[in-house]
């Protein structure tokens, strides 16, 4: 396998390695790193924690370790789109301020992961986030096309 192809595969698999806390080491071959993924055994709570950490890191677009106002707005917008909740898609500045004030325990102006995780677990949002998206209300059904 060419070095370029191996580099591309490592880049594509990097989110998986990150999710399972497998260090991407240039001296290790891709196959051995993938085998480590297959051996990871996590209970449901660990999987949920890792899933929310992965989501948190995705919305921490600048990599600062915390979600700022703009990133929080993006997070809520996307949740609104997925869940079909228009009120979340366009949060007002006051609503963003209220969320930050509620979650930002240390007054940093950012929501760090521990604050985010506490909010998700203590307020029942974990189940809300993990539940299926809102059903489409377009009126069209692919089932009728196959009949």
LOVOSE-765202 format. One record per residue: y, x, z of N, C-alpha, C in turn; residue number from 0. Coordinates in nm, 4 decimals, padded with zeros to 6 digits. Example, Ala and Ser with C-alpha at 12.3 -4.5 7.8 and 13.67 -1.06 7.14 Angstrom:
2
<<-00.5690 01.3190 00.7800> <-00.4500 01.2300 00.7800> <-00.3300 01.3200 00.7800> 0>
<<-00.2250 01.2850 00.7080> <-00.1060 01.3670 00.7140> <00.0030 01.2900 00.7870> 1>
END
This chain:
147
<<-00.1171 00.0854 00.0000> <00.0000 00.0000 00.0000> <00.1237 00.0902 00.0000> 0>
<<00.2199 00.0576 -00.0829> <00.3400 00.1405 -00.0920> <00.4239 00.1284 00.0353> 1>
<<00.5047 00.2306 00.0612> <00.5926 00.2300 00.1783> <00.6906 00.1138 00.1729> 2>
<<00.7409 00.0829 00.0527> <00.8351 -00.0288 00.0387> <00.7680 -00.1614 00.0720> 3>
<<00.6461 -00.1789 00.0248> <00.5727 -00.3036 00.0510> <00.5419 -00.3168 00.2002> 4>
<<00.5025 -00.2087 00.2640> <00.4738 -00.2094 00.4072> <00.5997 -00.2413 00.4870> 5>
<<00.7129 -00.1811 00.4471> <00.8402 -00.2083 00.5141> <00.8766 -00.3559 00.5011> 6>
<<00.8577 -00.4128 00.3830> <00.8876 -00.5539 00.3601> <00.7993 -00.6434 00.4471> 7>
<<00.6710 -00.6133 00.4542> <00.5805 -00.6919 00.5381> <00.6199 -00.6830 00.6855> 8>
<<00.6543 -00.5633 00.7306> <00.6970 -00.5481 00.8706> <00.8218 -00.6308 00.8984> 9>
<<00.9149 -00.6311 00.8046> <01.0371 -00.7109 00.8216> <01.0036 -00.8592 00.8280> 10>
<<00.9124 -00.9046 00.7443> <00.8772 -01.0464 00.7425> <00.8013 -01.0876 00.8677> 11>
<<00.7209 -00.9972 00.9222> <00.6440 -01.0289 01.0419> <00.7200 -00.9985 01.1708> 12>
<<00.8355 -00.9362 01.1618> <00.9115 -00.8971 01.2804> <00.9358 -01.0132 01.3772> 13>
<<00.9732 -01.1338 01.3301> <00.9930 -01.2432 01.4263> <00.8658 -01.2787 01.5039> 14>
<<00.7511 -01.2667 01.4408> <00.6252 -01.2957 01.5101> <00.5999 -01.1905 01.6167> 15>
<<00.6206 -01.0631 01.5813> <00.6001 -00.9562 01.6791> <00.6974 -00.9718 01.7956> 16>
<<00.8203 -01.0067 01.7663> <00.9196 -01.0280 01.8712> <00.8783 -01.1437 01.9613> 17>
<<00.8338 -01.2530 01.9013> <00.7927 -01.3712 01.9779> <00.6841 -01.3357 02.0787> 18>
<<00.5890 -01.2513 02.0385> <00.4767 -01.2165 02.1251> <00.4988 -01.0845 02.1992> 19>
<<00.6221 -01.0352 02.2007> <00.6567 -00.9119 02.2721> <00.5720 -00.7930 02.2293> 20>
<<00.5446 -00.7817 02.1011> <00.4706 -00.6680 02.0482> <00.5711 -00.5721 01.9877> 21>
<<00.5827 -00.4515 02.0452> <00.6801 -00.3567 01.9911> <00.6457 -00.3175 01.8480> 22>
<<00.7473 -00.3147 01.7644> <00.7280 -00.2721 01.6260> <00.7477 -00.1212 01.6244> 23>
<<00.6372 -00.0528 01.6123> <00.6355 00.0923 01.6163> <00.6028 00.1439 01.4772> 24>
<<00.6902 00.2244 01.4213> <00.6718 00.2755 01.2865> <00.5444 00.3551 01.2677> 25>
<<00.4881 00.4063 01.3770> <00.3671 00.4870 01.3628> <00.2404 00.4013 01.3597> 26>
<<00.2506 00.2756 01.3971> <00.1335 00.1879 01.3980> <00.1221 00.1157 01.2647> 27>
<<-00.0008 00.0941 01.2226> <-00.0175 00.0218 01.0971> <-00.0028 -00.1281 01.1219> 28>
<<00.0366 -00.1974 01.0183> <00.0628 -00.3402 01.0252> <-00.0608 -00.4171 01.0710> 29>
<<-00.1763 -00.3810 01.0236> <-00.2985 -00.4520 01.0587> <-00.3249 -00.4471 01.2093> 30>
<<-00.3082 -00.3315 01.2714> <-00.3327 -00.3222 01.4159> <-00.2315 -00.4049 01.4943> 31>
<<-00.1080 -00.4128 01.4445> <-00.0076 -00.4958 01.5120> <-00.0423 -00.6438 01.4978> 32>
<<-00.0922 -00.6846 01.3815> <-00.1329 -00.8243 01.3627> <-00.2536 -00.8586 01.4497> 33>
<<-00.3435 -00.7637 01.4689> <-00.4573 -00.7870 01.5573> <-00.4115 -00.8140 01.6998> 34>
<<-00.3052 -00.7481 01.7427> <-00.2508 -00.7721 01.8765> <-00.2018 -00.9163 01.8891> 35>
<<-00.1402 -00.9689 01.7844> <-00.0942 -01.1082 01.7873> <-00.2129 -01.2003 01.8102> 36>
<<-00.3228 -01.1748 01.7420> <-00.4421 -01.2581 01.7560> <-00.5048 -01.2519 01.8933> 37>
<<-00.4780 -01.1477 01.9687> <-00.5372 -01.1311 02.1015> <-00.4485 -01.1855 02.2130> 38>
<<-00.3264 -01.2225 02.1801> <-00.2346 -01.2737 02.2820> <-00.2843 -01.4098 02.3289> 39>
<<-00.2977 -01.4220 02.4594> <-00.3367 -01.5506 02.5171> <-00.2275 -01.5925 02.6149> 40>
<<-00.1700 -01.7060 02.5874> <-00.0607 -01.7571 02.6688> <-00.0920 -01.8991 02.7132> 41>
<<-00.0504 -01.9320 02.8354> <-00.0643 -02.0717 02.8756> <00.0533 -02.1508 02.8181> 42>
<<00.0480 -02.2829 02.8314> <00.1508 -02.3682 02.7713> <00.2916 -02.3334 02.8178> 43>
<<00.3075 -02.3034 02.9474> <00.4406 -02.2708 02.9986> <00.4945 -02.1425 02.9364> 44>
<<00.4080 -02.0426 02.9185> <00.4509 -01.9178 02.8563> <00.4911 -01.9398 02.7107> 45>
<<00.4148 -02.0223 02.6403> <00.4466 -02.0517 02.5003> <00.5814 -02.1226 02.4922> 46>
<<00.6021 -02.2221 02.5788> <00.7300 -02.2937 02.5785> <00.8454 -02.1989 02.6104> 47>
<<00.8266 -02.1135 02.7106> <00.9312 -02.0188 02.7489> <00.9642 -01.9276 02.6312> 48>
<<00.8630 -01.8750 02.5647> <00.8840 -01.7871 02.4502> <00.9484 -01.8623 02.3337> 49>
<<00.9071 -01.9860 02.3133> <00.9648 -02.0661 02.2063> <01.1138 -02.0880 02.2293> 50>
<<01.1516 -02.1205 02.3519> <01.2931 -02.1415 02.3817> <01.3712 -02.0103 02.3815> 51>
<<01.3078 -01.9009 02.4191> <01.3742 -01.7702 02.4107> <01.3990 -01.7346 02.2645> 52>
<<01.3011 -01.7631 02.1801> <01.3154 -01.7389 02.0368> <01.4304 -01.8230 01.9809> 53>
<<01.4354 -01.9513 02.0194> <01.5425 -02.0396 01.9741> <01.6776 -01.9903 02.0266> 54>
<<01.6808 -01.9519 02.1535> <01.8041 -01.9000 02.2132> <01.8538 -01.7795 02.1345> 55>
<<01.7641 -01.6864 02.1069> <01.8030 -01.5654 02.0330> <01.8507 -01.5983 01.8920> 56>
<<01.7924 -01.6993 01.8311> <01.8364 -01.7417 01.6982> <01.9815 -01.7886 01.7026> 57>
<<02.0167 -01.8683 01.8031> <02.1529 -01.9208 01.8116> <02.2512 -01.8200 01.8705> 58>
<<02.2019 -01.7172 01.9374> <02.2883 -01.6073 01.9817> <02.3102 -01.5161 01.8613> 59>
<<02.3846 -01.5675 01.7654> <02.3985 -01.5035 01.6343> <02.4575 -01.3631 01.6410> 60>
<<02.5448 -01.3389 01.7369> <02.6068 -01.2067 01.7452> <02.5265 -01.1103 01.8326> 61>
<<02.4170 -01.1577 01.8904> <02.3317 -01.0710 01.9710> <02.3935 -01.0273 02.1023> 62>
<<02.4881 -01.1044 02.1529> <02.5596 -01.0674 02.2749> <02.4777 -01.0912 02.4019> 63>
<<02.3672 -01.1630 02.3903> <02.2888 -01.1971 02.5086> <02.3301 -01.3301 02.5692> 64>
<<02.4251 -01.3958 02.5076> <02.4705 -01.5258 02.5553> <02.5187 -01.6107 02.4395> 65>
<<02.5117 -01.7406 02.4575> <02.5576 -01.8349 02.3562> <02.7033 -01.8696 02.3861> 66>
<<02.7908 -01.8424 02.2890> <02.9328 -01.8717 02.3055> <02.9637 -02.0123 02.2523> 67>
<<03.0895 -02.0485 02.2514> <03.1322 -02.1831 02.2112> <03.0859 -02.2179 02.0695> 68>
<<03.1086 -02.1275 01.9771> <03.0731 -02.1521 01.8377> <02.9214 -02.1649 01.8210> 69>
<<02.8482 -02.0765 01.8870> <02.7021 -02.0793 01.8789> <02.6465 -02.2058 01.9446> 70>
<<02.7095 -02.2488 02.0546> <02.6677 -02.3722 02.1220> <02.6894 -02.4926 02.0302> 71>
<<02.8013 -02.4933 01.9616> <02.8304 -02.6014 01.8680> <02.7239 -02.6046 01.7569> 72>
<<02.6844 -02.4886 01.7063> <02.5791 -02.4818 01.6037> <02.4460 -02.5331 01.6569> 73>
<<02.4126 -02.4936 01.7786> <02.2880 -02.5393 01.8415> <02.2852 -02.6914 01.8511> 74>
<<02.3912 -02.7496 01.9050> <02.3946 -02.8949 01.9196> <02.3991 -02.9659 01.7847> 75>
<<02.4697 -02.9082 01.6893> <02.4740 -02.9685 01.5562> <02.3332 -02.9779 01.4986> 76>
<<02.2595 -02.8681 01.5054> <02.1243 -02.8662 01.4490> <02.0300 -02.9609 01.5230> 77>
<<02.0441 -02.9685 01.6549> <01.9627 -03.0641 01.7315> <01.9972 -03.2058 01.6881> 78>
<<02.1258 -03.2333 01.6692> <02.1685 -03.3652 01.6232> <02.1105 -03.4010 01.4881> 79>
<<02.1088 -03.3046 01.3963> <02.0524 -03.3288 01.2636> <01.9032 -03.3590 01.2750> 80>
<<01.8316 -03.2753 01.3504> <01.6864 -03.2916 01.3640> <01.6508 -03.4225 01.4335> 81>
<<01.7257 -03.4563 01.5368> <01.6954 -03.5759 01.6160> <01.7652 -03.7016 01.5644> 82>
<<01.8499 -03.6872 01.4639> <01.9209 -03.8030 01.4112> <02.0252 -03.8565 01.5074> 83>
<<02.0867 -03.7671 01.5851> <02.1879 -03.8069 01.6835> <02.3245 -03.7548 01.6384> 84>
<<02.4002 -03.8417 01.5733> <02.5283 -03.7998 01.5161> <02.6270 -03.7520 01.6216> 85>
<<02.6159 -03.8032 01.7444> <02.7095 -03.7618 01.8495> <02.6956 -03.6137 01.8835> 86>
<<02.5806 -03.5545 01.8547> <02.5610 -03.4116 01.8815> <02.6071 -03.3240 01.7652> 87>
<<02.6208 -03.3836 01.6479> <02.6531 -03.3051 01.5289> <02.7963 -03.2536 01.5270> 88>
<<02.8846 -03.3229 01.5918> <03.0260 -03.2839 01.5906> <03.0837 -03.2946 01.7311> 89>
<<03.0416 -03.2040 01.8196> <03.0917 -03.2066 01.9565> <03.2417 -03.1793 01.9591> 90>
<<03.3109 -03.2507 02.0437> <03.4541 -03.2250 02.0635> <03.4708 -03.0978 02.1451> 91>
<<03.5889 -03.0407 02.1428> <03.6183 -02.9221 02.2248> <03.5964 -02.9529 02.3726> 92>
<<03.6346 -03.0753 02.4155> <03.6144 -03.1131 02.5553> <03.4661 -03.1167 02.5911> 93>
<<03.3829 -03.1677 02.4994> <03.2391 -03.1736 02.5251> <03.1799 -03.0331 02.5346> 94>
<<03.2233 -02.9430 02.4471> <03.1758 -02.8035 02.4510> <03.2169 -02.7398 02.5834> 95>
<<03.3411 -02.7611 02.6229> <03.3903 -02.7075 02.7508> <03.3081 -02.7618 02.8664> 96>
<<03.2799 -02.8920 02.8655> <03.2005 -02.9531 02.9727> <03.0613 -02.8910 02.9827> 97>
<<02.9969 -02.8681 02.8681> <02.8629 -02.8090 02.8683> <02.8685 -02.6670 02.9237> 98>
<<02.9650 -02.5894 02.8781> <02.9764 -02.4510 02.9263> <03.0048 -02.4485 03.0760> 99>
<<03.0943 -02.5342 03.1219> <03.1250 -02.5381 03.2653> <03.0025 -02.5772 03.3471> 100>
<<02.9216 -02.6675 03.2945> <02.8014 -02.7098 03.3674> <02.6958 -02.5994 03.3726> 101>
<<02.6817 -02.5249 03.2653> <02.5711 -02.4292 03.2564> <02.6063 -02.2871 03.2966> 102>
<<02.7301 -02.2471 03.2804> <02.7698 -02.1076 03.3013> <02.7865 -02.0780 03.4500> 103>
<<02.6751 -02.0478 03.5158> <02.6762 -02.0240 03.6607> <02.7576 -01.9021 03.7022> 104>
<<02.7591 -01.7988 03.6200> <02.8255 -01.6746 03.6600> <02.9686 -01.6621 03.6068> 105>
<<03.0171 -01.7638 03.5366> <03.1554 -01.7636 03.4892> <03.1855 -01.6655 03.3771> 106>
<<03.0843 -01.6243 03.3043> <03.1028 -01.5262 03.1965> <03.1639 -01.5869 03.0704> 107>
<<03.1609 -01.7203 03.0606> <03.2077 -01.7851 02.9378> <03.0973 -01.7976 02.8344> 108>
<<02.9815 -01.7413 02.8658> <02.8637 -01.7493 02.7790> <02.7508 -01.8169 02.8556> 109>
<<02.6599 -01.8743 02.7811> <02.5399 -01.9305 02.8426> <02.4281 -01.8296 02.8186> 110>
<<02.3870 -01.7621 02.9265> <02.2778 -01.6659 02.9157> <02.1451 -01.7410 02.9172> 111>
<<02.0381 -01.6701 02.8807> <01.9094 -01.7375 02.8670> <01.8643 -01.8028 02.9965> 112>
<<01.8792 -01.7371 03.1110> <01.8321 -01.7979 03.2362> <01.9060 -01.9281 03.2647> 113>
<<02.0342 -01.9349 03.2309> <02.1115 -02.0583 03.2485> <02.0637 -02.1650 03.1504> 114>
<<02.0400 -02.1233 03.0279> <01.9898 -02.2138 02.9240> <01.8527 -02.2673 02.9630> 115>
<<01.7609 -02.1813 03.0065> <01.6243 -02.2216 03.0432> <01.6266 -02.3192 03.1607> 116>
<<01.7107 -02.2920 03.2606> <01.7225 -02.3821 03.3751> <01.7679 -02.5205 03.3292> 117>
<<01.8666 -02.5229 03.2413> <01.9193 -02.6490 03.1902> <01.8111 -02.7253 03.1138> 118>
<<01.7392 -02.6550 03.0288> <01.6344 -02.7180 02.9480> <01.5246 -02.7765 03.0369> 119>
<<01.4823 -02.7010 03.1382> <01.3697 -02.7459 03.2207> <01.4104 -02.8481 03.3263> 120>
<<01.5234 -02.8299 03.3897> <01.5637 -02.9198 03.4981> <01.6121 -03.0557 03.4499> 121>
<<01.6588 -03.0650 03.3271> <01.7141 -03.1905 03.2770> <01.6211 -03.2625 03.1802> 122>
<<01.4967 -03.2169 03.1706> <01.4008 -03.2837 03.0839> <01.4231 -03.2615 02.9361> 123>
<<01.5103 -03.1659 02.9011> <01.5380 -03.1416 02.7603> <01.4224 -03.0712 02.6910> 124>
<<01.3377 -03.0059 02.7694> <01.2245 -02.9359 02.7091> <01.1409 -03.0351 02.6293> 125>
<<01.1099 -03.1482 02.6892> <01.0315 -03.2509 02.6211> <01.1080 -03.3082 02.5026> 126>
<<01.2386 -03.3253 02.5193> <01.3230 -03.3785 02.4112> <01.3249 -03.2840 02.2917> 127>
<<01.3411 -03.1546 02.3199> <01.3439 -03.0565 02.2122> <01.2099 -03.0472 02.1408> 128>
<<01.1014 -03.0560 02.2158> <00.9685 -03.0362 02.1588> <00.9115 -03.1621 02.0951> 129>
<<00.9744 -03.2773 02.1206> <00.9261 -03.4030 02.0627> <00.9493 -03.4031 01.9122> 130>
<<00.8762 -03.4872 01.8439> <00.8903 -03.4983 01.6989> <01.0312 -03.5406 01.6613> 131>
<<01.0781 -03.4974 01.5445> <01.2103 -03.5395 01.4983> <01.2168 -03.6904 01.4788> 132>
<<01.3385 -03.7410 01.4731> <01.3579 -03.8839 01.4491> <01.2997 -03.9196 01.3130> 133>
<<01.2388 -04.0375 01.3030> <01.1829 -04.0768 01.1726> <01.2934 -04.0993 01.0706> 134>
<<01.2619 -04.0726 00.9459> <01.3567 -04.0930 00.8380> <01.3831 -04.2413 00.8222> 135>
<<01.5071 -04.2754 00.7993> <01.5445 -04.4157 00.7827> <01.5891 -04.4423 00.6395> 136>
<<01.5394 -04.3611 00.5461> <01.5848 -04.3718 00.4070> <01.5303 -04.4954 00.3371> 137>
<<01.4223 -04.5515 00.3941> <01.3658 -04.6716 00.3310> <01.2632 -04.6395 00.2271> 138>
<<01.2559 -04.5130 00.1831> <01.1552 -04.4776 00.0842> <01.0327 -04.4242 00.1555> 139>
<<00.9186 -04.4500 00.0982> <00.7943 -04.4052 00.1575> <00.7066 -04.3416 00.0536> 140>
<<00.6588 -04.2210 00.0831> <00.5704 -04.1545 -00.0115> <00.4347 -04.2212 -00.0136> 141>
<<00.4011 -04.2965 00.0928> <00.2726 -04.3654 00.0966> <00.2651 -04.4726 -00.0121> 142>
<<00.3765 -04.5389 -00.0377> <00.3741 -04.6449 -00.1388> <00.3576 -04.5862 -00.2791> 143>
<<00.3988 -04.4601 -00.2974> <00.3845 -04.3964 -00.4283> <00.2399 -04.3681 -00.4612> 144>
<<00.1575 -04.3465 -00.3567> <00.0185 -04.3096 -00.3825> <-00.0725 -04.4296 -00.3973> 145>
<<-00.0232 -04.5492 -00.3736> <-00.1058 -04.6683 -00.3852> <-00.1029 -04.7246 -00.5251> 146>
END
